[in-house]
Amino acid sequence: MKNFIKQVPGFRSDTTWKKVIASIGYIFLLLGVLPIVFQGSLVDSLWNGAQIIAMIAFGAAVIALFKGNVKLLHIVNRKVALLVLVVSLIVAGAMPFPAGSEQAEVQEQETDQAENNELEAEKAAEKEIANLEQKEKPTSEHGTEQNQEKEASKEKQQVKQENESAVEEREQSAKKTATTQKQTDHGPDAQVTRVVDGDTVKINLNGQEETVRLLLVDTPETKHPSKPVQPFGPEASSFAKQELAGKKIEVEYDGPKRDKYGRLLAYIWVDGKMFNQMLLEEGLARLAYVYDPPYTHYQEYMKAQNRAKNKEKGIWSRDGYVRDDGFYYGRGTEKDSSGNNNSSSTEEKASENEANEGEKGSSSSTLKYDPNGPDRDCGDFDTQQEAQDFFEAAGGPAKDPHRLDGRDGDGMVCESLP
C-alpha cells in the first residue's frame, strides 16, 4: 500500500507541504467527481463511473505517449499507452458524456410539466371562483343595477347642464359679437361741428357741412321763429351739446335720406350709443314724424319713450304737455312735490296762440288738424279716411307737405290705418 501511495503524484516526495497540497487537490477532485457519478439511479451511477474511468485512462495514455510510461496505471511503454488511448476513445464515443444529462433533461421536463400542471390548476381554480361569483351575483344584481342607473342619471344630468352652459356661453358670445358689430358698423363717419338744438345738428361729412334732423324724435323748441322757448327745450339742447359737441359720430339712414328742407334724416351713433334713443330715454323728446314705416328702430324707440313716460321724466312730468302734434305747454301743468299744478304766463300766451291758430283754420273746421299747421304724421290720425281728407286739403296728391304718401306716391296715405 505504501509503495502504491508513493507512486501517486504529489506523494512521491517526503516533503510534507507537497503531500498536503496533493491531498487537498485530490479531495476537491473527488468532490467534483462524486456528484457526477452518483446522480440518478444505480445504473446511471455505474455508467457515469465507467465514463470517468475512460477519461482518466485517456489522459494517462496521452501522458504516457509523451513520457514513455505511467507506472501508476501499469502503462509501461508507448505501445500500451497507444492501446489504452484507442480503447478510451472508443468507450468515450460509445457513451455520451455525462450519462446523467438525459436524466437531468427528464427531470427538467418533469419539473416543467409540474409547473404547467400547477398553472393549469390555478387557472381552473380562478374559473371556478368566477363561476361561483356569477352564480352569487344575481342575488345582489338588482341593487347594483339601481345604483348604476342612479349614477348614469347623475352623469346625464351633469352632461345636460354642461351642454346648457355651453349653449348659453355661445349665445352670449354671439350677442356680444353682434353688439360689437353693430357698434362698429352703422354708417358713414362724420364729426359734429355745431349743435343747433336738441334734434338738429350740423356735421362735417366727407368734407362738406350738412344739417342733420334726427329721425323719429321731436324735442321742445328753443329757436323756432314763431314760437317761444318751450319747457325742456333748453335741457334737450344742453344734453345734445354735452353728448355730441365736437365728437366723431356715425350716421345711419333709414328711409328717405333728406326732408323737404334738404336736411339729412338720420340716426346718430356716438360712442356706440344711439343718440336719438338717448333723448327718448331721458324724457327730452317725443316719438314723432313716423312718415315712412316701418322704421328699423321704431319698436326700441317706443319702449324707450314708455320707460321715460312711466318714470315721468322730463317732458312727461307735465300733464297734457305732450300731444300728438307737438308740445302744448299752455295747457300743461308741471307736477310738483306737493301735487299742485303750476302754470306760467308763457303757457297762457301759448294757449292764446293756439286759439288764434284755430281761428285761422276755421275754413277747414271739418278736419281734425289745420293743413297749413305743424307737420303731421300717420300717428296723428285715427282712421285712414281722416288722414286722406287732411292730405287732400293740404294739396294732395299734387303736393304732400306733410309727407303722408310715403315712398310709393300712389295718392293713398296712411294705408296701415283702419
C-alpha positions as CSV (number, residue, x, y, z in Angstrom):
1,M,0.0,0.0,0.0
2,K,2.9,2.3,0.9
3,N,4.5,1.6,-2.4
4,F,1.2,2.4,-4.3
5,I,0.9,5.7,-2.4
6,K,4.5,6.7,-3.2
7,Q,3.7,6.2,-6.9
8,V,0.7,8.7,-6.7
9,P,1.8,12.2,-8.0
10,G,2.3,14.5,-5.0
11,F,3.2,11.7,-2.6
12,R,6.4,10.6,-4.2
13,S,8.4,13.1,-2.2
14,D,8.8,13.0,1.6
15,T,8.2,16.8,1.7
16,T,5.2,17.5,4.0
17,W,3.8,20.6,2.2
18,K,3.7,18.8,-1.1
19,K,1.7,16.0,0.4
20,V,-0.7,18.5,2.0
21,I,-1.3,20.3,-1.3
22,A,-1.7,17.0,-3.1
23,S,-4.2,15.8,-0.5
24,I,-6.3,19.0,-0.9
25,G,-6.2,18.7,-4.7
26,Y,-7.4,15.1,-4.7
27,I,-10.2,15.9,-2.2
28,F,-11.5,18.7,-4.4
29,L,-11.3,16.4,-7.4
30,L,-13.2,13.7,-5.6
31,L,-15.9,16.3,-4.5
32,G,-16.2,17.3,-8.1
33,V,-16.5,13.8,-9.5
34,L,-18.8,12.2,-6.9
35,P,-21.9,14.3,-7.7
36,I,-21.5,13.3,-11.4
37,V,-21.1,9.7,-10.5
38,F,-23.9,9.3,-8.1
39,Q,-26.7,11.3,-9.9
40,G,-29.8,9.3,-11.0
41,S,-30.3,5.6,-10.4
42,L,-27.7,2.9,-9.7
43,V,-27.3,2.1,-13.3
44,D,-26.7,5.7,-14.1
45,S,-24.1,5.9,-11.4
46,L,-22.2,2.9,-12.8
47,W,-22.4,4.3,-16.2
48,N,-21.0,7.6,-15.1
49,G,-18.2,5.9,-13.2
50,A,-17.2,4.0,-16.4
51,Q,-17.1,7.3,-18.3
52,I,-14.9,8.9,-15.7
53,I,-12.5,5.8,-15.8
54,A,-12.4,6.1,-19.6
55,M,-11.5,9.7,-19.3
56,I,-8.7,9.1,-16.8
57,A,-7.3,6.3,-19.0
58,F,-7.4,8.6,-22.0
59,G,-5.5,11.3,-20.0
60,A,-2.9,8.8,-18.7
61,A,-2.4,7.3,-22.2
62,V,-1.7,10.8,-23.6
63,I,0.9,11.4,-20.8
64,A,2.5,8.0,-21.4
65,L,2.9,8.8,-25.1
66,F,5.0,11.8,-24.2
67,K,6.7,10.5,-21.1
68,G,7.2,6.8,-22.1
69,N,5.2,5.2,-19.3
70,V,2.7,5.8,-16.4
71,K,3.6,3.1,-13.9
72,L,0.8,4.1,-11.5
73,L,-1.7,2.8,-14.1
74,H,0.6,0.0,-15.3
75,I,1.2,1.7,-18.7
76,V,4.8,0.6,-19.1
77,N,5.6,1.8,-22.6
78,R,4.3,3.7,-25.5
79,K,2.6,0.7,-27.2
80,V,0.4,0.1,-24.2
81,A,-0.3,3.8,-24.0
82,L,-1.4,3.8,-27.6
83,L,-3.7,0.8,-27.0
84,V,-5.2,2.5,-23.9
85,L,-5.8,5.7,-25.8
86,V,-7.7,3.9,-28.6
87,V,-9.8,1.9,-26.2
88,S,-10.7,5.0,-24.1
89,L,-11.7,6.9,-27.2
90,I,-14.0,4.1,-28.3
91,V,-15.6,3.9,-24.8
92,A,-16.0,7.7,-24.6
93,G,-17.5,7.8,-28.1
94,A,-19.9,4.9,-27.4
95,M,-21.1,6.5,-24.2
96,P,-22.2,10.2,-24.4
97,F,-21.0,12.3,-21.5
98,P,-22.4,12.8,-19.0
99,A,-24.7,9.9,-18.8
100,G,-26.8,11.7,-16.2
101,S,-27.6,14.5,-18.6
102,E,-30.5,12.5,-20.0
103,Q,-31.8,12.1,-16.5
104,A,-31.4,15.8,-15.9
105,E,-33.3,16.5,-19.1
106,V,-36.0,14.1,-18.0
107,Q,-36.1,15.8,-14.6
108,E,-36.2,19.2,-16.2
109,Q,-39.1,18.1,-18.4
110,E,-40.9,16.7,-15.4
111,T,-40.3,20.0,-13.5
112,D,-41.7,22.0,-16.4
113,Q,-44.7,19.6,-16.6
114,A,-45.3,20.0,-12.9
115,E,-45.2,23.8,-13.3
116,N,-47.6,23.7,-16.2
117,N,-49.9,21.5,-14.2
118,E,-49.8,24.0,-11.4
119,L,-50.6,26.9,-13.7
120,E,-53.5,25.0,-15.2
121,A,-54.8,24.1,-11.8
122,E,-54.6,27.8,-10.8
123,K,-56.5,28.8,-13.9
124,A,-59.1,26.2,-13.3
125,A,-59.5,27.4,-9.7
126,E,-59.9,31.0,-10.9
127,K,-62.6,29.9,-13.4
128,E,-64.4,28.1,-10.6
129,I,-64.2,31.2,-8.4
130,A,-65.5,33.3,-11.3
131,N,-68.4,30.9,-11.9
132,L,-69.3,31.0,-8.2
133,E,-69.3,34.8,-8.2
134,Q,-71.5,34.9,-11.2
135,K,-73.9,32.5,-9.5
136,E,-73.9,34.6,-6.4
137,K,-74.2,37.9,-8.4
138,P,-78.0,37.7,-9.3
139,T,-78.9,38.0,-5.6
140,S,-77.4,41.5,-5.4
141,E,-77.8,42.4,-9.1
142,H,-81.0,44.3,-8.6
143,G,-79.5,46.7,-6.1
144,T,-76.4,47.1,-8.2
145,E,-78.4,47.9,-11.3
146,Q,-80.3,50.6,-9.3
147,N,-77.1,52.2,-8.2
148,Q,-75.8,52.1,-11.8
149,E,-79.0,53.7,-13.0
150,K,-78.7,56.4,-10.4
151,E,-75.1,57.1,-11.4
152,A,-75.9,57.1,-15.1
153,S,-78.8,59.6,-14.4
154,K,-76.5,61.9,-12.5
155,E,-73.9,61.7,-15.3
156,K,-76.6,62.5,-17.9
157,Q,-77.8,65.5,-15.7
158,Q,-74.3,66.8,-15.4
159,V,-73.8,66.5,-19.2
160,K,-77.1,68.2,-19.8
161,Q,-76.1,71.1,-17.5
162,E,-72.7,71.4,-19.1
163,N,-74.3,71.4,-22.6
164,E,-76.8,74.1,-21.5
165,S,-74.0,76.2,-20.0
166,A,-72.0,75.8,-23.3
167,V,-75.1,76.9,-25.3
168,E,-75.6,79.9,-23.1
169,E,-72.0,80.9,-23.4
170,R,-72.2,80.6,-27.2
171,E,-75.3,82.7,-27.3
172,Q,-73.8,85.3,-25.1
173,S,-70.7,85.3,-27.2
174,A,-72.8,85.7,-30.3
175,K,-74.7,88.5,-28.8
176,K,-71.5,90.3,-27.8
177,T,-70.2,89.8,-31.3
178,A,-73.4,91.1,-32.8
179,T,-73.4,94.1,-30.4
180,T,-69.8,94.8,-31.3
181,Q,-70.5,94.6,-35.0
182,K,-73.5,97.0,-34.5
183,Q,-71.4,99.4,-32.6
184,T,-68.7,99.5,-35.3
185,D,-70.8,99.4,-38.5
186,H,-73.7,101.8,-38.5
187,G,-72.9,104.1,-41.4
188,P,-70.6,106.7,-42.7
189,D,-68.3,108.5,-40.2
190,A,-68.7,112.3,-39.5
191,Q,-67.9,114.9,-36.9
192,V,-70.3,117.2,-35.2
193,T,-69.4,120.9,-35.9
194,R,-72.4,122.5,-34.2
195,V,-75.4,121.6,-32.1
196,V,-78.4,123.7,-33.3
197,D,-80.9,122.4,-30.8
198,G,-82.0,119.1,-29.2
199,D,-82.9,117.4,-32.5
200,T,-80.8,119.2,-35.1
201,V,-77.1,119.3,-35.5
202,K,-74.5,120.3,-38.1
203,I,-71.8,117.8,-39.1
204,N,-68.8,117.6,-41.4
205,L,-69.5,114.6,-43.7
206,N,-67.0,113.8,-46.4
207,G,-65.5,117.3,-46.2
208,Q,-68.9,119.0,-46.5
209,E,-71.1,120.6,-43.8
210,E,-74.5,119.0,-43.6
211,T,-77.5,119.7,-41.4
212,V,-78.9,116.5,-39.8
213,R,-82.5,116.3,-38.5
214,L,-82.7,113.4,-36.1
215,L,-85.1,110.7,-37.2
216,L,-88.3,109.9,-35.3
217,V,-87.7,112.3,-32.4
218,D,-89.0,115.8,-31.7
219,T,-87.6,118.0,-28.9
220,P,-89.3,121.2,-27.5
221,E,-88.4,124.3,-29.5
222,T,-85.7,126.8,-28.5
223,K,-85.1,128.6,-31.8
224,H,-88.4,128.5,-33.6
225,P,-89.1,131.8,-35.5
226,S,-92.8,131.9,-34.4
227,K,-92.7,130.0,-31.1
228,P,-91.3,130.9,-27.7
229,V,-88.8,128.7,-25.9
230,Q,-90.7,125.6,-24.8
231,P,-90.1,123.9,-21.5
232,F,-87.3,121.3,-21.6
233,G,-86.1,122.7,-24.9
234,P,-83.0,124.2,-23.3
235,E,-82.4,121.0,-21.4
236,A,-82.6,119.0,-24.6
237,S,-80.2,121.4,-26.3
238,S,-77.8,121.3,-23.4
239,F,-77.9,117.4,-23.4
240,A,-77.2,117.3,-27.1
241,K,-74.2,119.7,-26.7
242,Q,-72.9,117.6,-23.8
243,E,-73.1,114.3,-25.7
244,L,-72.3,115.4,-29.3
245,A,-70.3,118.7,-29.5
246,G,-67.1,118.1,-31.4
247,K,-67.4,114.3,-31.3
248,K,-67.0,111.8,-34.1
249,I,-70.2,110.1,-34.9
250,E,-71.8,107.5,-37.3
251,V,-74.7,108.5,-39.4
252,E,-77.4,105.8,-40.1
253,Y,-80.0,106.4,-42.7
254,D,-83.5,104.8,-42.7
255,G,-86.0,105.7,-45.4
256,P,-85.8,109.0,-47.3
257,K,-82.3,110.5,-46.9
258,R,-83.4,114.2,-46.9
259,D,-86.5,116.2,-45.9
260,K,-88.2,118.9,-47.9
261,Y,-85.7,121.4,-46.4
262,G,-82.7,119.5,-47.7
263,R,-81.7,118.3,-44.3
264,L,-80.3,114.8,-43.8
265,L,-82.7,112.5,-41.9
266,A,-80.7,110.0,-39.8
267,Y,-80.0,108.3,-36.6
268,I,-76.8,109.4,-34.9
269,W,-74.5,107.0,-33.1
270,V,-71.9,108.3,-30.6
271,D,-69.6,106.2,-28.5
272,G,-71.6,103.1,-29.5
273,K,-74.9,104.5,-28.4
274,M,-77.8,105.8,-30.5
275,F,-78.4,109.5,-29.5
276,N,-82.0,109.5,-30.8
277,Q,-82.9,106.8,-28.3
278,M,-80.9,108.6,-25.5
279,L,-83.2,111.7,-25.9
280,L,-86.3,109.5,-25.5
281,E,-84.8,107.7,-22.5
282,E,-84.1,111.0,-20.8
283,G,-87.6,112.3,-21.4
284,L,-86.3,115.1,-23.6
285,A,-88.0,114.2,-26.8
286,R,-91.2,112.5,-28.1
287,L,-91.5,109.8,-30.7
288,A,-92.8,111.6,-33.8
289,Y,-92.8,112.0,-37.6
290,V,-93.4,108.4,-38.5
291,Y,-93.8,109.1,-42.2
292,D,-92.5,106.0,-43.9
293,P,-92.9,103.0,-41.7
294,P,-91.6,100.5,-41.0
295,Y,-88.5,102.0,-39.3
296,T,-85.6,99.9,-38.1
297,H,-85.6,101.2,-34.5
298,Y,-89.2,102.2,-34.1
299,Q,-90.0,99.5,-31.5
300,E,-86.9,100.3,-29.5
301,Y,-87.9,103.9,-29.5
302,M,-91.4,103.2,-28.4
303,K,-90.1,101.2,-25.4
304,A,-87.7,103.9,-24.5
305,Q,-90.4,106.5,-24.6
306,N,-92.7,104.4,-22.5
307,R,-90.0,103.9,-19.9
308,A,-89.5,107.7,-19.6
309,K,-93.3,108.2,-19.5
310,N,-93.7,105.7,-16.7
311,K,-91.0,107.4,-14.7
312,E,-92.5,110.9,-15.5
313,K,-89.1,112.1,-16.7
314,G,-88.6,115.5,-18.5
315,I,-91.5,116.3,-20.8
316,W,-93.6,113.6,-19.3
317,S,-93.6,115.4,-15.9
318,R,-96.1,117.9,-17.1
319,D,-99.8,116.9,-17.6
320,G,-101.0,117.5,-21.1
321,Y,-97.7,118.9,-22.3
322,V,-97.0,116.3,-24.9
323,R,-99.6,116.0,-27.7
324,D,-99.7,114.0,-30.9
325,D,-98.9,117.2,-32.8
326,G,-96.3,118.7,-30.6
327,F,-95.9,120.4,-27.2
328,Y,-98.8,122.5,-25.8
329,Y,-97.3,123.6,-22.6
330,G,-100.0,126.3,-22.3
331,R,-102.5,123.7,-21.3
332,G,-99.9,121.6,-19.4
333,T,-99.2,121.8,-15.7
334,E,-96.0,120.7,-14.1
335,K,-96.2,118.2,-11.2
336,D,-94.5,119.5,-8.1
337,S,-93.7,117.6,-4.9
338,S,-97.0,118.8,-3.2
339,G,-99.1,117.6,-6.1
340,N,-100.3,121.2,-7.0
341,N,-100.4,122.2,-10.6
342,N,-98.3,125.3,-11.6
343,S,-98.8,127.3,-14.9
344,S,-96.8,130.2,-16.2
345,S,-97.6,133.3,-18.1
346,T,-95.7,131.9,-21.0
347,E,-98.1,128.9,-21.1
348,E,-101.1,131.2,-21.2
349,K,-99.6,133.0,-24.2
350,A,-99.1,129.7,-25.9
351,S,-102.8,128.9,-25.3
352,E,-103.7,132.3,-26.9
353,N,-101.5,131.4,-29.9
354,E,-103.2,128.1,-30.2
355,A,-106.6,129.7,-30.2
356,N,-105.5,132.1,-32.9
357,E,-104.3,129.2,-35.0
358,G,-107.7,127.6,-34.5
359,E,-109.4,130.7,-35.8
360,K,-107.2,130.8,-38.9
361,G,-108.1,127.2,-39.7
362,S,-111.9,127.8,-39.4
363,S,-112.3,127.2,-43.1
364,S,-111.3,123.6,-42.6
365,S,-113.4,123.1,-39.4
366,T,-114.4,119.6,-40.6
367,L,-110.7,118.5,-40.4
368,K,-109.1,117.4,-37.2
369,Y,-106.0,119.5,-37.9
370,D,-105.1,122.6,-39.9
371,P,-103.5,121.5,-43.2
372,N,-101.3,124.6,-43.0
373,G,-100.3,124.0,-39.4
374,P,-97.4,121.9,-37.9
375,D,-96.2,118.7,-39.6
376,R,-98.4,115.7,-39.1
377,D,-97.8,112.0,-39.4
378,C,-100.0,109.0,-39.7
379,G,-99.9,108.6,-35.9
380,D,-101.9,111.8,-35.6
381,F,-105.0,110.3,-37.2
382,D,-107.5,107.7,-36.0
383,T,-108.6,106.4,-39.5
384,Q,-107.2,106.3,-43.0
385,Q,-110.1,108.4,-44.3
386,E,-109.3,111.1,-41.8
387,A,-105.7,111.2,-42.9
388,Q,-106.8,111.1,-46.6
389,D,-109.1,114.1,-46.1
390,F,-106.2,116.0,-44.4
391,F,-103.8,115.0,-47.2
392,E,-106.1,116.3,-49.9
393,A,-106.9,119.5,-48.0
394,A,-103.1,120.2,-47.8
395,G,-102.8,120.0,-51.6
396,G,-102.5,116.3,-52.2
397,P,-101.8,114.4,-54.3
398,A,-100.1,117.2,-56.3
399,K,-98.5,118.4,-53.1
400,D,-97.6,116.5,-50.0
401,P,-96.0,118.9,-47.5
402,H,-96.6,116.5,-44.6
403,R,-95.1,113.5,-46.5
404,L,-98.0,111.3,-45.7
405,D,-98.0,109.5,-49.0
406,G,-94.8,107.6,-48.2
407,R,-92.5,106.3,-50.9
408,D,-95.0,104.8,-53.3
409,G,-96.6,108.1,-54.3
410,D,-99.9,106.4,-55.2
411,G,-102.1,109.1,-53.6
412,M,-103.3,106.8,-50.8
413,V,-101.9,107.8,-47.4
414,C,-101.5,106.0,-44.1
415,E,-102.8,102.8,-45.6
416,S,-102.0,100.9,-42.4
417,L,-104.7,102.8,-40.5
418,P,-108.2,101.3,-40.2
